[in-house]
Amino acid sequence: MTVSDLLLRLRALLFRARVEEELEDEVEFHLAMARRKHLDAGRSEEEAGRLARLDFGRVGAVKEDCRGVRGIDLFETALQDIRYALRSFRRSPGFVFTVAGTIALGLGLNLALFTLFNAYVLSPISIRDRYSL
Amino acid sequence: MAKPSRLDLLQGTLDLLILRTLQPGDAMHGWAISERIRQLSDNVLQANQGSLYPALHRLEHQGWIKAEWGVSELGRRARFYRLTASGRKQLRQEADNWTRVAGAIGKVLELA
């Protein structure tokens, strides 16, 4: 991994919207130039646009490949998953309450029992006859 | 996941062509690079212009080319690419490599 790679990845991560906008502009510029070339060759407005897109190939696929180069899709997918999870939580609050309650209860019980176990078994007060206290 | 495009077989080749096109040192935008490659190859290399962009971005990540925004001849904002010092080195290596492989293949074809 080179320094430029690291910096570009970081930039893609921190300024996602901007990087995405730049990709959009770059592709848009190419299509505009191609359209102009076909217009200069005497094509109609509509035909020029069609030919420009045809030469370019599938715009969506190209953009996806460019995003792949950034190498932060793992992060982006994780972000999407988290958003999806939050949305489904909002849809079924009862479920969230039950799950959160179960976990809270489980953790609490665990902690309480361990505290007792720790006090009585693991680290009892070290004096000769502690029952004489 | 990235889907294989028509130019995938020529992936390394496209990188080499881009680096070579930028060799004179002028900053060029994607459209100009694509047109130059098409003209210089007598219209032979004109496959999917779109596949140029993932390649450009990949080269940028490798540090072989540098991108900056400028104003194009249309008065529009465009992304200009320029060869870096390490890109120049990479170009020499890859061009040598290509010549060697092409020469070797040529020999095999003649003999067969």
gemmi code that builds the backbone of each chain (N, CA, C; Angstrom):
import gemmi

chains = {
    "A": [
        ("MET", (0.841, -1.196, 0.000), (0.000, 0.000, 0.000), (0.878, 1.250, 0.000)),
        ("THR", (0.658, 2.115, -0.947), (1.479, 3.321, -1.041), (0.876, 4.450, -0.214)),
        ("VAL", (1.662, 5.514, -0.044), (1.187, 6.672, 0.717), (-0.019, 7.296, 0.028)),
        ("SER", (0.077, 7.432, -1.306), (-1.022, 8.065, -2.029), (-2.300, 7.245, -1.895)),
        ("ASP", (-2.140, 5.927, -1.870), (-3.291, 5.052, -1.706), (-3.958, 5.317, -0.364)),
        ("LEU", (-3.129, 5.391, 0.674), (-3.624, 5.612, 2.034), (-4.362, 6.944, 2.126)),
        ("LEU", (-3.734, 7.989, 1.560), (-4.325, 9.329, 1.621), (-5.656, 9.371, 0.863)),
        ("LEU", (-5.682, 8.728, -0.309), (-6.905, 8.743, -1.111), (-8.024, 7.964, -0.425)),
        ("ARG", (-7.645, 6.860, 0.219), (-8.649, 6.083, 0.953), (-9.222, 6.894, 2.103)),
        ("LEU", (-8.328, 7.565, 2.808), (-8.728, 8.380, 3.943), (-9.677, 9.480, 3.487)),
        ("ARG", (-9.316, 10.085, 2.360), (-10.122, 11.156, 1.805), (-11.508, 10.620, 1.415)),
        ("ALA", (-11.511, 9.437, 0.787), (-12.777, 8.834, 0.368), (-13.654, 8.546, 1.578)),
        ("LEU", (-12.989, 8.214, 2.696), (-13.712, 7.866, 3.917), (-14.276, 9.112, 4.589)),
        ("LEU", (-13.463, 10.165, 4.647), (-13.843, 11.376, 5.378), (-14.762, 12.284, 4.567)),
        ("PHE", (-14.531, 12.330, 3.257), (-15.337, 13.220, 2.414), (-16.089, 12.402, 1.383)),
        ("ARG", (-16.889, 11.465, 1.863), (-17.567, 10.546, 0.961), (-18.434, 11.265, -0.065)),
        ("ALA", (-19.217, 12.230, 0.406), (-20.142, 12.926, -0.486), (-19.376, 13.680, -1.567)),
        ("ARG", (-18.298, 14.337, -1.172), (-17.508, 15.134, -2.106), (-16.851, 14.238, -3.161)),
        ("VAL", (-16.251, 13.130, -2.708), (-15.589, 12.217, -3.636), (-16.602, 11.639, -4.629)),
        ("GLU", (-17.774, 11.346, -4.118), (-18.840, 10.804, -4.954), (-19.279, 11.841, -5.995)),
        ("GLU", (-19.366, 13.079, -5.567), (-19.751, 14.179, -6.450), (-18.704, 14.367, -7.549)),
        ("GLU", (-17.435, 14.239, -7.168), (-16.352, 14.393, -8.130), (-16.409, 13.309, -9.203)),
        ("LEU", (-16.721, 12.086, -8.761), (-16.853, 10.982, -9.711), (-17.974, 11.285, -10.698)),
        ("GLU", (-19.079, 11.769, -10.148), (-20.237, 12.149, -10.970), (-19.835, 13.205, -12.005)),
        ("ASP", (-19.128, 14.241, -11.541), (-18.690, 15.333, -12.428), (-17.755, 14.819, -13.511)),
        ("GLU", (-16.853, 13.930, -13.109), (-15.855, 13.442, -14.059), (-16.522, 12.674, -15.199)),
        ("VAL", (-17.438, 11.787, -14.827), (-18.150, 10.997, -15.841), (-19.025, 11.912, -16.701)),
        ("GLU", (-19.671, 12.860, -16.050), (-20.558, 13.800, -16.742), (-19.769, 14.619, -17.776)),
        ("PHE", (-18.567, 15.013, -17.376), (-17.706, 15.797, -18.281), (-17.347, 14.971, -19.520)),
        ("HIS", (-16.976, 13.719, -19.281), (-16.612, 12.847, -20.401), (-17.784, 12.713, -21.374)),
        ("LEU", (-18.968, 12.482, -20.825), (-20.147, 12.311, -21.671), (-20.453, 13.589, -22.446)),
        ("ALA", (-20.243, 14.738, -21.796), (-20.496, 16.019, -22.464), (-19.545, 16.210, -23.644)),
        ("MET", (-18.276, 15.846, -23.430), (-17.287, 15.974, -24.509), (-17.626, 15.033, -25.663)),
        ("ALA", (-18.010, 13.806, -25.324), (-18.355, 12.822, -26.349), (-19.586, 13.293, -27.130)),
        ("ARG", (-20.542, 13.859, -26.395), (-21.766, 14.356, -27.032), (-21.410, 15.464, -28.030)),
        ("ARG", (-20.506, 16.352, -27.591), (-20.108, 17.462, -28.449), (-19.434, 16.959, -29.723)),
        ("LYS", (-18.619, 15.913, -29.550), (-17.917, 15.358, -30.710), (-18.935, 14.831, -31.739)),
        ("HIS", (-19.953, 14.142, -31.240), (-20.961, 13.588, -32.153), (-21.824, 14.696, -32.751)),
        ("LEU", (-22.061, 15.750, -31.979), (-22.817, 16.896, -32.507), (-22.032, 17.556, -33.631)),
        ("ASP", (-20.714, 17.718, -33.407), (-19.852, 18.328, -34.423), (-19.837, 17.485, -35.690)),
        ("ALA", (-20.034, 16.169, -35.513), (-20.038, 15.280, -36.674), (-21.393, 15.312, -37.378)),
        ("GLY", (-22.291, 16.164, -36.874), (-23.552, 16.357, -37.569), (-24.724, 15.514, -37.071)),
        ("ARG", (-24.557, 14.910, -35.900), (-25.666, 14.116, -35.362), (-26.689, 15.032, -34.703)),
        ("SER", (-27.877, 14.502, -34.529), (-28.898, 15.255, -33.807), (-28.578, 15.209, -32.317)),
        ("GLU", (-29.173, 16.125, -31.573), (-28.958, 16.215, -30.122), (-29.179, 14.856, -29.452)),
        ("GLU", (-30.298, 14.247, -29.808), (-30.694, 12.987, -29.176), (-29.739, 11.856, -29.534)),
        ("GLU", (-29.403, 11.802, -30.818), (-28.512, 10.763, -31.324), (-27.116, 10.901, -30.703)),
        ("ALA", (-26.647, 12.147, -30.575), (-25.322, 12.405, -30.000), (-25.256, 11.888, -28.562)),
        ("GLY", (-26.310, 12.157, -27.796), (-26.354, 11.689, -26.410), (-26.347, 10.169, -26.339)),
        ("ARG", (-27.082, 9.561, -27.243), (-27.175, 8.100, -27.260), (-25.822, 7.479, -27.588)),
        ("LEU", (-25.158, 8.031, -28.604), (-23.855, 7.503, -29.024), (-22.804, 7.693, -27.933)),
        ("ALA", (-22.861, 8.842, -27.262), (-21.900, 9.111, -26.188), (-22.020, 8.058, -25.098)),
        ("ARG", (-23.252, 7.748, -24.729), (-23.468, 6.739, -23.677), (-23.054, 5.354, -24.158)),
        ("LEU", (-23.292, 5.104, -25.444), (-22.951, 3.802, -26.025), (-21.437, 3.576, -25.995)),
        ("ASP", (-20.670, 4.611, -26.385), (-19.199, 4.515, -26.384), (-18.677, 4.312, -24.976)),
        ("PHE", (-19.352, 4.941, -24.040), (-18.849, 4.945, -22.671), (-19.024, 3.588, -22.006)),
        ("GLY", (-20.106, 2.924, -22.327), (-20.420, 1.674, -21.641), (-21.370, 1.973, -20.499)),
        ("ARG", (-21.607, 0.988, -19.653), (-22.609, 1.168, -18.605), (-22.087, 2.101, -17.505)),
        ("VAL", (-22.722, 3.254, -17.400), (-22.264, 4.293, -16.469), (-22.281, 3.783, -15.023)),
        ("GLY", (-23.353, 3.092, -14.672), (-23.465, 2.589, -13.302), (-22.342, 1.630, -12.961)),
        ("ALA", (-22.021, 0.748, -13.913), (-20.975, -0.252, -13.671), (-19.608, 0.423, -13.547)),
        ("VAL", (-19.380, 1.429, -14.388), (-18.107, 2.148, -14.348), (-17.932, 2.825, -12.988)),
        ("LYS", (-18.986, 3.492, -12.534), (-18.912, 4.176, -11.239), (-18.655, 3.173, -10.122)),
        ("GLU", (-19.325, 2.033, -10.231), (-19.156, 1.005, -9.197), (-17.702, 0.523, -9.172)),
        ("ASP", (-17.112, 0.353, -10.357), (-15.709, -0.060, -10.439), (-14.799, 0.992, -9.820)),
        ("CYS", (-15.118, 2.258, -10.062), (-14.311, 3.346, -9.493), (-14.408, 3.338, -7.971)),
        ("ARG", (-15.607, 3.085, -7.467), (-15.783, 3.017, -6.008), (-14.987, 1.849, -5.453)),
        ("GLY", (-14.946, 0.751, -6.227), (-14.194, -0.429, -5.799), (-12.718, -0.107, -5.624)),
        ("VAL", (-12.194, 0.774, -6.476), (-10.786, 1.149, -6.420), (-10.470, 1.832, -5.090)),
        ("ARG", (-11.438, 2.602, -4.579), (-11.223, 3.327, -3.318), (-10.966, 2.371, -2.161)),
        ("GLY", (-11.538, 1.154, -2.288), (-11.254, 0.141, -1.277), (-11.853, 0.418, 0.077)),
        ("ILE", (-12.972, 1.124, 0.110), (-13.622, 1.316, 1.405), (-15.029, 0.732, 1.376)),
        ("ASP", (-15.275, -0.203, 0.435), (-16.632, -0.755, 0.326), (-17.006, -1.550, 1.572)),
        ("LEU", (-15.985, -2.156, 2.205), (-16.260, -2.923, 3.418), (-16.887, -2.012, 4.464)),
        ("PHE", (-16.285, -0.844, 4.608), (-16.772, 0.142, 5.562), (-18.163, 0.632, 5.174)),
        ("GLU", (-18.343, 0.911, 3.871), (-19.622, 1.432, 3.408), (-20.736, 0.414, 3.587)),
        ("THR", (-20.419, -0.863, 3.322), (-21.419, -1.908, 3.498), (-21.803, -2.028, 4.966)),
        ("ALA", (-20.795, -1.945, 5.836), (-21.063, -2.028, 7.274), (-21.973, -0.885, 7.697)),
        ("LEU", (-21.701, 0.298, 7.165), (-22.505, 1.476, 7.497), (-23.952, 1.274, 7.057)),
        ("GLN", (-24.110, 0.706, 5.853), (-25.449, 0.433, 5.337), (-26.178, -0.550, 6.241)),
        ("ASP", (-25.446, -1.582, 6.691), (-26.043, -2.595, 7.555), (-26.520, -1.983, 8.858)),
        ("ILE", (-25.687, -1.094, 9.417), (-26.056, -0.454, 10.686), (-27.301, 0.408, 10.514)),
        ("ARG", (-27.348, 1.146, 9.402), (-28.518, 1.986, 9.138), (-29.768, 1.130, 8.991)),
        ("TYR", (-29.589, 0.010, 8.285), (-30.717, -0.897, 8.084), (-31.213, -1.420, 9.432)),
        ("ALA", (-30.267, -1.775, 10.299), (-30.617, -2.302, 11.619), (-31.399, -1.256, 12.415)),
        ("LEU", (-30.909, -0.013, 12.382), (-31.578, 1.052, 13.130), (-33.006, 1.273, 12.621)),
        ("ARG", (-33.147, 1.187, 11.296), (-34.489, 1.364, 10.716), (-35.430, 0.265, 11.181)),
        ("SER", (-34.939, -0.977, 11.213), (-35.840, -2.068, 11.616), (-36.142, -1.998, 13.111)),
        ("PHE", (-35.212, -1.425, 13.890), (-35.485, -1.218, 15.315), (-36.681, -0.298, 15.482)),
        ("ARG", (-36.704, 0.767, 14.676), (-37.777, 1.742, 14.799), (-39.116, 1.108, 14.433)),
        ("ARG", (-39.054, 0.150, 13.511), (-40.290, -0.478, 13.060), (-40.861, -1.413, 14.132)),
        ("SER", (-39.980, -2.041, 14.948), (-40.496, -2.972, 15.955), (-39.862, -2.694, 17.317)),
        ("PRO", (-40.364, -1.633, 17.995), (-39.775, -1.230, 19.284), (-39.945, -2.315, 20.348)),
        ("GLY", (-41.019, -3.097, 20.260), (-41.252, -4.143, 21.248), (-40.118, -5.160, 21.237)),
        ("PHE", (-39.725, -5.502, 20.055), (-38.636, -6.467, 19.876), (-37.334, -5.918, 20.468)),
        ("VAL", (-37.068, -4.649, 20.161), (-35.853, -4.011, 20.676), (-35.870, -4.021, 22.204)),
        ("PHE", (-37.038, -3.674, 22.776), (-37.178, -3.624, 24.234), (-36.888, -5.000, 24.844)),
        ("THR", (-37.472, -6.022, 24.235), (-37.279, -7.384, 24.745), (-35.812, -7.792, 24.693)),
        ("VAL", (-35.189, -7.550, 23.553), (-33.784, -7.946, 23.390), (-32.898, -7.176, 24.357)),
        ("ALA", (-33.090, -5.836, 24.389), (-32.259, -5.004, 25.263), (-32.481, -5.411, 26.717)),
        ("GLY", (-33.755, -5.673, 27.081), (-34.078, -6.077, 28.448), (-33.416, -7.391, 28.810)),
        ("THR", (-33.480, -8.338, 27.904), (-32.884, -9.653, 28.148), (-31.384, -9.539, 28.388)),
        ("ILE", (-30.741, -8.756, 27.505), (-29.303, -8.584, 27.641), (-28.968, -7.877, 28.953)),
        ("ALA", (-29.735, -6.821, 29.277), (-29.483, -6.057, 30.501), (-29.640, -6.955, 31.721)),
        ("LEU", (-30.727, -7.734, 31.718), (-30.992, -8.629, 32.842), (-29.877, -9.658, 32.976)),
        ("GLY", (-29.492, -10.213, 31.838), (-28.431, -11.216, 31.823), (-27.135, -10.658, 32.364)),
        ("LEU", (-26.771, -9.477, 31.898), (-25.536, -8.845, 32.348), (-25.588, -8.550, 33.837)),
        ("GLY", (-26.736, -8.025, 34.268), (-26.896, -7.650, 35.683), (-26.763, -8.855, 36.587)),
        ("LEU", (-27.452, -9.932, 36.199), (-27.445, -11.152, 36.997), (-26.039, -11.722, 37.083)),
        ("ASN", (-25.381, -11.727, 35.935), (-24.024, -12.230, 35.842), (-23.111, -11.465, 36.790)),
        ("LEU", (-23.230, -10.148, 36.740), (-22.388, -9.276, 37.550), (-22.649, -9.513, 39.038)),
        ("ALA", (-23.929, -9.581, 39.374), (-24.299, -9.757, 40.779), (-23.755, -11.081, 41.308)),
        ("LEU", (-23.974, -12.144, 40.532), (-23.518, -13.461, 40.979), (-21.998, -13.525, 41.079)),
        ("PHE", (-21.325, -12.909, 40.122), (-19.871, -12.952, 40.159), (-19.349, -12.185, 41.369)),
        ("THR", (-20.005, -11.050, 41.688), (-19.581, -10.258, 42.845), (-19.653, -11.098, 44.118)),
        ("LEU", (-20.763, -11.824, 44.262), (-20.927, -12.687, 45.438), (-19.874, -13.787, 45.446)),
        ("PHE", (-19.729, -14.432, 44.275), (-18.780, -15.531, 44.145), (-17.362, -15.059, 44.461)),
        ("ASN", (-17.052, -13.863, 43.950), (-15.725, -13.278, 44.139), (-15.480, -13.009, 45.631)),
        ("ALA", (-16.507, -12.456, 46.300), (-16.356, -12.078, 47.701), (-16.221, -13.304, 48.604)),
        ("TYR", (-17.008, -14.361, 48.335), (-17.035, -15.512, 49.239), (-15.980, -16.556, 48.905)),
        ("VAL", (-15.739, -16.756, 47.582), (-14.882, -17.876, 47.206), (-13.483, -17.443, 46.751)),
        ("LEU", (-13.432, -16.452, 45.891), (-12.153, -16.124, 45.270), (-11.236, -15.293, 46.152)),
        ("SER", (-11.818, -14.250, 46.773), (-10.929, -13.436, 47.595), (-11.529, -13.119, 48.960)),
        ("PRO", (-11.650, -14.149, 49.814), (-12.158, -13.895, 51.167), (-11.123, -13.103, 51.980)),
        ("ILE", (-11.569, -12.405, 52.982), (-10.658, -11.599, 53.793), (-9.599, -12.514, 54.412)),
        ("SER", (-8.343, -12.082, 54.325), (-7.299, -12.988, 54.787), (-6.935, -12.757, 56.251)),
        ("ILE", (-7.760, -13.259, 57.104), (-7.393, -13.285, 58.531), (-7.612, -14.704, 59.047)),
        ("ARG", (-6.986, -15.028, 60.165), (-6.984, -16.419, 60.595), (-8.401, -16.926, 60.869)),
        ("ASP", (-9.100, -16.216, 61.747), (-10.442, -16.682, 62.091), (-11.452, -15.604, 61.759)),
        ("ARG", (-11.921, -15.579, 60.477), (-12.755, -14.440, 60.075), (-14.139, -14.496, 60.707)),
        ("TYR", (-14.557, -15.663, 61.241), (-15.894, -15.741, 61.848), (-15.912, -15.121, 63.232)),
        ("SER", (-14.729, -14.777, 63.731), (-14.663, -14.154, 65.055), (-14.898, -12.646, 64.972)),
        ("LEU", (-14.984, -12.126, 63.719), (-15.158, -10.669, 63.550), (-16.506, -10.207, 64.071)),
    ],
    "B": [
        ("MET", (-19.525, -6.290, -5.844), (-18.245, -6.683, -6.435), (-18.142, -6.207, -7.882)),
        ("ALA", (-16.930, -5.940, -8.304), (-16.709, -5.432, -9.653), (-17.003, -6.526, -10.680)),
        ("LYS", (-17.749, -6.152, -11.696), (-18.036, -7.132, -12.742), (-16.980, -7.011, -13.829)),
        ("PRO", (-16.615, -8.131, -14.427), (-15.595, -8.073, -15.475), (-16.118, -7.305, -16.678)),
        ("SER", (-15.329, -6.355, -17.170), (-15.748, -5.604, -18.340), (-14.989, -6.137, -19.552)),
        ("ARG", (-15.316, -5.609, -20.716), (-14.748, -6.127, -21.948), (-13.233, -5.975, -22.002)),
        ("LEU", (-12.743, -4.971, -21.287), (-11.312, -4.685, -21.388), (-10.490, -5.420, -20.332)),
        ("ASP", (-11.134, -6.238, -19.524), (-10.430, -6.842, -18.402), (-9.195, -7.630, -18.817)),
        ("LEU", (-9.299, -8.263, -19.974), (-8.182, -9.046, -20.467), (-6.969, -8.144, -20.702)),
        ("LEU", (-7.245, -6.911, -21.075), (-6.185, -5.980, -21.430), (-5.870, -5.016, -20.291)),
        ("GLN", (-6.233, -5.406, -19.079), (-6.107, -4.507, -17.933), (-4.735, -3.854, -17.841)),
        ("GLY", (-3.698, -4.683, -17.781), (-2.349, -4.147, -17.666), (-1.991, -3.283, -18.854)),
        ("THR", (-2.514, -3.666, -20.010), (-2.242, -2.944, -21.238), (-2.823, -1.543, -21.188)),
        ("LEU", (-4.049, -1.447, -20.673), (-4.692, -0.138, -20.585), (-3.880, 0.778, -19.670)),
        ("ASP", (-3.420, 0.240, -18.545), (-2.574, 1.020, -17.635), (-1.348, 1.546, -18.369)),
        ("LEU", (-0.734, 0.671, -19.126), (0.472, 1.046, -19.867), (0.169, 2.152, -20.879)),
        ("LEU", (-0.957, 2.008, -21.585), (-1.327, 3.011, -22.594), (-1.587, 4.368, -21.960)),
        ("ILE", (-2.238, 4.351, -20.794), (-2.518, 5.614, -20.093), (-1.206, 6.289, -19.692)),
        ("LEU", (-0.313, 5.518, -19.085), (0.968, 6.074, -18.651), (1.736, 6.641, -19.846)),
        ("ARG", (1.706, 5.899, -20.943), (2.426, 6.341, -22.145), (1.823, 7.628, -22.693)),
        ("THR", (0.507, 7.713, -22.679), (-0.178, 8.899, -23.193), (0.186, 10.139, -22.382)),
        ("LEU", (0.414, 9.930, -21.070), (0.726, 11.063, -20.198), (2.222, 11.380, -20.179)),
        ("GLN", (3.015, 10.577, -20.887), (4.475, 10.719, -20.807), (4.994, 12.121, -21.176)),
        ("PRO", (4.441, 12.781, -22.196), (4.970, 14.100, -22.543), (4.933, 15.096, -21.390)),
        ("GLY", (4.122, 14.844, -20.379), (4.170, 15.692, -19.194), (3.003, 16.643, -19.029)),
        ("ASP", (2.214, 16.847, -20.085), (1.055, 17.726, -19.953), (-0.035, 17.030, -19.158)),
        ("ALA", (-0.771, 17.819, -18.373), (-1.912, 17.255, -17.654), (-3.061, 17.072, -18.645)),
        ("MET", (-3.707, 15.901, -18.603), (-4.817, 15.638, -19.524), (-6.017, 15.102, -18.764)),
        ("HIS", (-7.211, 15.430, -19.243), (-8.395, 14.832, -18.621), (-8.736, 13.525, -19.321)),
        ("GLY", (-9.645, 12.779, -18.702), (-9.967, 11.434, -19.184), (-10.375, 11.405, -20.643)),
        ("TRP", (-11.203, 12.363, -21.035), (-11.668, 12.383, -22.419), (-10.497, 12.540, -23.397)),
        ("ALA", (-9.573, 13.447, -23.074), (-8.427, 13.681, -23.955), (-7.556, 12.428, -24.046)),
        ("ILE", (-7.366, 11.756, -22.896), (-6.569, 10.522, -22.889), (-7.235, 9.476, -23.771)),
        ("SER", (-8.534, 9.346, -23.624), (-9.278, 8.355, -24.402), (-9.195, 8.660, -25.900)),
        ("GLU", (-9.314, 9.935, -26.260), (-9.235, 10.321, -27.676), (-7.831, 10.090, -28.233)),
        ("ARG", (-6.831, 10.423, -27.419), (-5.448, 10.261, -27.872), (-5.144, 8.781, -28.149)),
        ("ILE", (-5.558, 7.933, -27.216), (-5.310, 6.501, -27.399), (-6.012, 6.001, -28.666)),
        ("ARG", (-7.216, 6.479, -28.876), (-7.974, 6.048, -30.054), (-7.283, 6.503, -31.340)),
        ("GLN", (-6.875, 7.785, -31.359), (-6.216, 8.312, -32.565), (-4.899, 7.599, -32.843)),
        ("LEU", (-4.068, 7.491, -31.800), (-2.740, 6.910, -31.992), (-2.811, 5.458, -32.419)),
        ("SER", (-3.888, 4.766, -32.033), (-3.988, 3.346, -32.380), (-4.818, 3.153, -33.648)),
        ("ASP", (-5.068, 4.236, -34.405), (-5.883, 4.153, -35.617), (-7.232, 3.510, -35.349)),
        ("ASN", (-7.878, 3.939, -34.295), (-9.228, 3.470, -33.955), (-9.316, 2.009, -33.522)),
        ("VAL", (-8.155, 1.356, -33.382), (-8.211, -0.058, -33.003), (-8.606, -0.186, -31.531)),
        ("LEU", (-7.990, 0.643, -30.692), (-8.251, 0.556, -29.255), (-9.307, 1.571, -28.858)),
        ("GLN", (-10.544, 1.151, -28.972), (-11.601, 2.099, -28.655), (-12.648, 1.483, -27.739)),
        ("ALA", (-12.343, 0.285, -27.233), (-13.327, -0.413, -26.413), (-13.772, 0.468, -25.256)),
        ("ASN", (-14.985, 0.216, -24.830), (-15.550, 0.831, -23.631), (-14.774, 1.981, -22.989)),
        ("GLN", (-15.071, 3.188, -23.376), (-14.353, 4.335, -22.829), (-14.465, 4.404, -21.314)),
        ("GLY", (-15.572, 3.890, -20.811), (-15.809, 3.956, -19.372), (-14.742, 3.253, -18.558)),
        ("SER", (-14.190, 2.156, -19.116), (-13.227, 1.368, -18.337), (-11.939, 2.145, -18.104)),
        ("LEU", (-11.810, 3.279, -18.773), (-10.662, 4.153, -18.563), (-10.640, 4.684, -17.123)),
        ("TYR", (-11.806, 4.978, -16.592), (-11.860, 5.680, -15.308), (-11.444, 4.839, -14.113)),
        ("PRO", (-11.950, 3.602, -14.003), (-11.420, 2.766, -12.908), (-9.903, 2.618, -13.020)),
        ("ALA", (-9.402, 2.511, -14.272), (-7.956, 2.371, -14.465), (-7.227, 3.634, -14.005)),
        ("LEU", (-7.769, 4.798, -14.362), (-7.158, 6.061, -13.936), (-7.113, 6.154, -12.416)),
        ("HIS", (-8.224, 5.795, -11.789), (-8.285, 5.890, -10.328), (-7.326, 4.902, -9.680)),
        ("ARG", (-7.187, 3.733, -10.295), (-6.271, 2.736, -9.762), (-4.831, 3.249, -9.853)),
        ("LEU", (-4.493, 3.828, -10.997), (-3.140, 4.375, -11.177), (-2.873, 5.503, -10.184)),
        ("GLU", (-3.927, 6.267, -9.908), (-3.787, 7.365, -8.943), (-3.506, 6.795, -7.550)),
        ("HIS", (-4.217, 5.721, -7.208), (-3.994, 5.089, -5.899), (-2.581, 4.513, -5.794)),
        ("GLN", (-2.047, 4.047, -6.929), (-0.685, 3.504, -6.933), (0.343, 4.610, -6.809)),
        ("GLY", (-0.104, 5.859, -7.038), (0.819, 6.989, -6.964), (1.555, 7.230, -8.267)),
        ("TRP", (1.112, 6.605, -9.347), (1.805, 6.758, -10.634), (1.307, 7.965, -11.407)),
        ("ILE", (0.084, 8.365, -11.123), (-0.407, 9.616, -11.711), (-1.046, 10.444, -10.599)),
        ("LYS", (-1.175, 11.732, -10.845), (-1.729, 12.651, -9.861), (-2.890, 13.378, -10.509)),
        ("ALA", (-3.977, 13.554, -9.779), (-5.136, 14.217, -10.365), (-5.349, 15.577, -9.721)),
        ("GLU", (-5.766, 16.528, -10.553), (-6.167, 17.818, -9.985), (-7.281, 18.400, -10.845)),
        ("TRP", (-8.105, 19.241, -10.210), (-9.217, 19.827, -10.950), (-8.758, 21.078, -11.662)),
        ("GLY", (-9.204, 21.240, -12.878), (-8.871, 22.436, -13.632), (-10.040, 22.792, -14.530)),
        ("VAL", (-9.867, 23.825, -15.301), (-10.929, 24.230, -16.212), (-10.574, 23.763, -17.617)),
        ("SER", (-11.518, 23.095, -18.267), (-11.253, 22.501, -19.578), (-11.558, 23.497, -20.686)),
        ("GLU", (-11.359, 23.055, -21.917), (-11.604, 23.908, -23.071), (-13.084, 24.275, -23.215)),
        ("LEU", (-13.948, 23.486, -22.604), (-15.381, 23.804, -22.659), (-15.765, 24.831, -21.602)),
        ("GLY", (-14.780, 25.202, -20.772), (-15.087, 26.087, -19.659), (-15.702, 25.338, -18.506)),
        ("ARG", (-15.662, 24.017, -18.591), (-16.210, 23.196, -17.518), (-15.101, 22.685, -16.631)),
        ("ARG", (-15.469, 22.376, -15.390), (-14.529, 21.798, -14.450), (-14.200, 20.373, -14.902)),
        ("ALA", (-12.897, 20.054, -14.983), (-12.525, 18.699, -15.388), (-11.369, 18.216, -14.529)),
        ("ARG", (-11.243, 16.898, -14.445), (-10.189, 16.313, -13.637), (-8.997, 16.010, -14.541)),
        ("PHE", (-7.873, 16.669, -14.275), (-6.680, 16.510, -15.104), (-5.690, 15.572, -14.425)),
        ("TYR", (-5.094, 14.707, -15.227), (-4.131, 13.743, -14.689), (-2.738, 14.050, -15.209)),
        ("ARG", (-1.766, 13.817, -14.331), (-0.377, 14.095, -14.675), (0.484, 12.938, -14.174)),
        ("LEU", (1.513, 12.600, -14.957), (2.415, 11.509, -14.579), (3.315, 11.960, -13.419)),
        ("THR", (3.521, 11.085, -12.431), (4.442, 11.412, -11.341), (5.805, 10.783, -11.637)),
        ("ALA", (6.778, 11.089, -10.791), (8.124, 10.532, -10.996), (8.088, 9.013, -10.937)),
        ("SER", (7.354, 8.471, -9.942), (7.306, 7.009, -9.841), (6.509, 6.427, -11.001)),
        ("GLY", (5.567, 7.195, -11.529), (4.813, 6.750, -12.697), (5.707, 6.635, -13.917)),
        ("ARG", (6.635, 7.577, -14.029), (7.576, 7.568, -15.130), (8.458, 6.303, -15.078)),
        ("LYS", (8.843, 5.981, -13.850), (9.670, 4.780, -13.657), (8.872, 3.525, -14.035)),
        ("GLN", (7.633, 3.505, -13.536), (6.746, 2.377, -13.805), (6.535, 2.203, -15.311)),
        ("LEU", (6.377, 3.318, -16.001), (6.165, 3.278, -17.450), (7.358, 2.633, -18.158)),
        ("ARG", (8.561, 3.044, -17.751), (9.758, 2.462, -18.370), (9.773, 0.948, -18.174)),
        ("GLN", (9.499, 0.534, -16.930), (9.506, -0.896, -16.618), (8.478, -1.656, -17.448)),
        ("GLU", (7.253, -1.125, -17.441), (6.165, -1.837, -18.112), (6.356, -1.851, -19.618)),
        ("ALA", (6.899, -0.761, -20.152), (7.129, -0.709, -21.598), (8.183, -1.749, -21.994)),
        ("ASP", (9.248, -1.832, -21.193), (10.285, -2.845, -21.447), (9.673, -4.242, -21.435)),
        ("ASN", (8.901, -4.457, -20.389), (8.243, -5.738, -20.194), (7.399, -6.102, -21.406)),
        ("TRP", (6.602, -5.131, -21.819), (5.694, -5.344, -22.940), (6.467, -5.677, -24.209)),
        ("THR", (7.532, -4.915, -24.472), (8.329, -5.152, -25.674), (8.908, -6.562, -25.649)),
        ("ARG", (9.385, -6.959, -24.457), (9.979, -8.293, -24.342), (8.946, -9.373, -24.624)),
        ("VAL", (7.772, -9.239, -23.983), (6.730, -10.253, -24.154), (6.244, -10.283, -25.599)),
        ("ALA", (6.006, -9.077, -26.166), (5.512, -9.021, -27.545), (6.535, -9.636, -28.503)),
        ("GLY", (7.823, -9.337, -28.258), (8.867, -9.903, -29.089), (8.888, -11.418, -29.005)),
        ("ALA", (8.754, -11.914, -27.772), (8.780, -13.352, -27.560), (7.600, -14.027, -28.256)),
        ("ILE", (6.418, -13.432, -28.124), (5.238, -13.999, -28.759), (5.396, -13.983, -30.281)),
        ("GLY", (5.963, -12.879, -30.783), (6.208, -12.770, -32.219), (7.095, -13.897, -32.731)),
        ("LYS", (8.151, -14.175, -31.954), (9.065, -15.242, -32.345), (8.361, -16.588, -32.399)),
        ("VAL", (7.575, -16.852, -31.359), (6.848, -18.131, -31.287), (5.909, -18.261, -32.483)),
        ("LEU", (5.218, -17.158, -32.808), (4.261, -17.218, -33.914), (4.972, -17.490, -35.243)),
        ("GLU", (6.151, -16.901, -35.405), (6.897, -17.108, -36.655), (7.333, -18.565, -36.795)),
        ("LEU", (7.762, -19.126, -35.670), (8.293, -20.490, -35.715), (7.190, -21.521, -35.870)),
        ("ALA", (6.046, -21.250, -35.293), (5.000, -22.274, -35.256), (4.432, -22.544, -36.642)),
    ],
}
model = gemmi.Model(1)
for chain_id, residues in chains.items():
    chain = gemmi.Chain(chain_id)
    for i, (resn, *xyz) in enumerate(residues, 1):
        res = gemmi.Residue()
        res.name, res.seqid = resn, gemmi.SeqId(i, " ")
        for name, pos in zip(("N", "CA", "C"), xyz):
            atom = gemmi.Atom()
            atom.name, atom.element = name, gemmi.Element(name[0])
            atom.pos, atom.b_iso = gemmi.Position(*pos), 0.0
            res.add_atom(atom)
        chain.add_residue(res)
    model.add_chain(chain)
structure = gemmi.Structure()
structure.add_model(model)
structure.setup_entities()
